């Protein structure tokens, strides 16, 4: 356990950051999961939701919670699944 005043302060700061980062990561993961499910189901709102997901990922990168390459990879995969999902939905009679 922390013995000095500085160590106690750092422990408290770490706790606050961990809680904040955890909520941001959870929000991003849930959004990506929901979008993938919508893309597979061929939902019409998937392209609009894609913009929100990209914005959420960019916000997480700006705050330093997610690595830029990780966000880029997720954006690429999600975009690919949405475009593939919407193409498949439109080609069916």
N, C-alpha and C positions, 0 to 999 in steps of 0.2 A: 504494500500500500504506500501511497505517497507520504513522504515525511516533511518535505519542505513546502512552503507556501507556493512556490513556482510549480512544483510537481503537482500539487493539488489543483492549481489553476489549469494546467495542461490536461489533467485527467478530465476535468469538467468540460473543457473545450472539446476534447476528443469525443466525449459522450454526446455533446450537442451536434457535432459534425456527423457522427455515426447515425444518429436518429434522422437528421436531415437527408443524408445521402441515401439511407435505406428507403425512405419514402419516395425519393426521386427514382431510384432504381426500380422499386416496386411498380410505380406508376408507368414507367417506360415498358417494363415487361408485360404488364397487363394490357397495355394499349397494343403492343406488338402481337400478343397472343389473340386478342379480340379481332384485330385486323386480319390476321392469317385465317381465322375461322370464317370471317365474313368473305374473304377472297375465295376460299374453298367452296363456300355455299353459293357463291355467285351473287352476292348482295350488290344492289345498285349503289349503295352509299359508300362502298369500299374506296373509290378514288378520292372522295371528299375526306374520308377518314385518314387516307394516306398523308395528306397535307398536315393534318394535326400530329400524326406520328412523327413526321420529319421534324416538325417544329419542336416537339417534346424531346427528341433525341438531340437536336442542336442546343436546346436549353441545358440539357444534362452535360453536354460537352463544355459549354460555356462556364458552368459551375464547377467543372473539374471532377465530376462524379463518374463519367464514362470516358474512356479513351477515345480520341477522335477516329482512330482506325476501326474500333469496335462499332461506333455509331455509323460510320460509312458502310461497313459490311452489313449491318442490320438494315440500313436504308436500301441498299442494293437488293438484298434478298426479299425484303417486303415488297418493294416496287415490282420486282420480277414476278412474285406470286400474285400480286394484284392484277398486273397486265395479263398474265396467263389466265387467271381466273375470269376476268371480264371477257377476254376473247372467247373462252370456252362457253361462257354463258350466252353470249350473243350469237354464236354459231348454231346453237341448238334451236329447233323449231318451236 
